[in-house]
């Protein structure tokens, strides 16, 4: 995580959600011109924990991710947070903007975070 600064999962989540929501709003208003249009789909952020799950650090890391809404994915090795920009429409590009902004904040704190998406 950022050196010398103690940051909680909740604080990282708050910052990441704020950036994701702003990115979605800007895209919706500036690119989509306020209209939910074009391709439909889903977007999410995937985080791969640093520590093994059976260690004290690993358990704390997973617990921290779950405390901010992440859920274990189907592989059992990564955690996902769907639609982090809280976009209520169906446009995949808007959802991707939010996921990318959220993942970028997570990366800035040292997480292995990736934005992902798929068309519906």
C-alpha positions in Angstrom: 0.0 0.0 0.0 1.1 3.6 -0.2 4.3 4.0 2.0 3.9 5.6 5.3 0.2 6.1 5.1 -2.2 3.8 6.9 -5.3 3.5 4.9 -8.3 1.3 5.6 -10.2 -0.8 3.0 -13.2 1.4 3.6 -11.2 4.6 2.7 -9.7 3.0 -0.4 -13.2 1.9 -1.4 -14.7 5.3 -0.8 -12.0 7.0 -2.9 -12.3 4.4 -5.7 -16.1 4.5 -5.8 -16.0 8.3 -5.9 -13.6 8.3 -8.9 -15.6 5.5 -10.6 -18.9 7.3 -10.2 -17.3 10.5 -11.5 -15.9 8.7 -14.5 -19.3 7.1 -15.3 -21.1 10.4 -15.0 -18.6 12.2 -17.2 -18.8 9.5 -19.9 -22.6 9.4 -19.7 -23.0 13.1 -20.1 -20.1 13.9 -22.5 -20.0 10.9 -24.7 -23.4 9.4 -24.5 -25.0 12.8 -24.3 -27.2 11.7 -21.4 -28.8 8.8 -23.3 -28.3 5.2 -22.4 -27.5 3.8 -25.9 -25.3 1.4 -27.9 -23.9 -1.9 -26.6 -25.1 -3.5 -23.4 -22.9 -5.4 -21.0 -21.3 -5.8 -17.7 -18.1 -4.5 -16.0 -16.4 -5.3 -12.8 -13.1 -5.1 -10.9 -11.1 -8.3 -10.1 -8.5 -8.3 -7.3 -6.0 -11.0 -6.8 -4.9 -11.2 -3.1 -1.2 -10.9 -2.3 -1.0 -13.4 0.5 -2.0 -17.1 0.8 -5.5 -17.6 2.1 -4.5 -19.8 5.0 -2.2 -17.2 6.5 -3.1 -14.5 9.0 -2.4 -11.8 6.4 -4.3 -13.6 3.7 -7.4 -14.0 5.9 -7.2 -10.3 6.8 -6.8 -9.3 3.2 -9.8 -11.4 2.0 -11.9 -10.2 4.9 -11.0 -6.6 4.0 -12.0 -7.1 0.4 -15.3 -8.7 1.5 -16.0 -5.8 3.9 -16.2 -3.4 0.9 -18.4 -5.6 -1.2 -16.0 -7.9 -3.1 -17.1 -11.5 -3.5 -15.0 -14.6 -4.3 -15.1 -15.4 -8.1 -15.8 -18.8 -9.5 -12.0 -19.7 -9.5 -11.8 -19.1 -5.7 -8.5 -17.3 -6.3 -9.8 -13.8 -7.0 -12.4 -11.4 -5.6 -14.8 -9.3 -7.8 -16.8 -6.2 -7.4 -19.4 -5.7 -10.1 -20.4 -2.3 -11.5 -18.2 -0.2 -9.2 -19.3 3.0 -10.8 -22.9 2.2 -9.8 -24.2 2.9 -13.4 -27.9 2.2 -13.5 -28.1 1.9 -17.3 -26.9 -0.9 -19.6 -24.2 0.8 -21.7 -21.0 -1.3 -21.4 -18.7 1.6 -22.1 -20.0 3.6 -19.2 -19.6 0.6 -16.9 -16.1 0.0 -18.2 -15.2 3.7 -17.4 -16.2 3.1 -13.8 -14.4 -0.2 -13.5 -11.2 1.2 -14.9 -11.3 4.2 -12.6 -11.9 2.0 -9.6 -9.1 -0.5 -10.5 -6.7 2.4 -11.0 -7.3 3.6 -7.4 -6.9 0.1 -6.1 -3.6 -0.2 -8.1 -2.3 3.0 -6.6 -2.6 1.4 -3.2 -0.7 -1.7 -4.3 -3.6 -4.1 -5.1 -3.4 -6.4 -8.1 -6.6 -5.0 -9.5 -8.0 -5.3 -13.0 -11.0 -3.9 -14.8 -12.9 -6.5 -16.8 -16.1 -6.6 -18.9 -18.2 -8.6 -21.2 -21.0 -7.8 -23.7 -24.5 -9.0 -22.9 
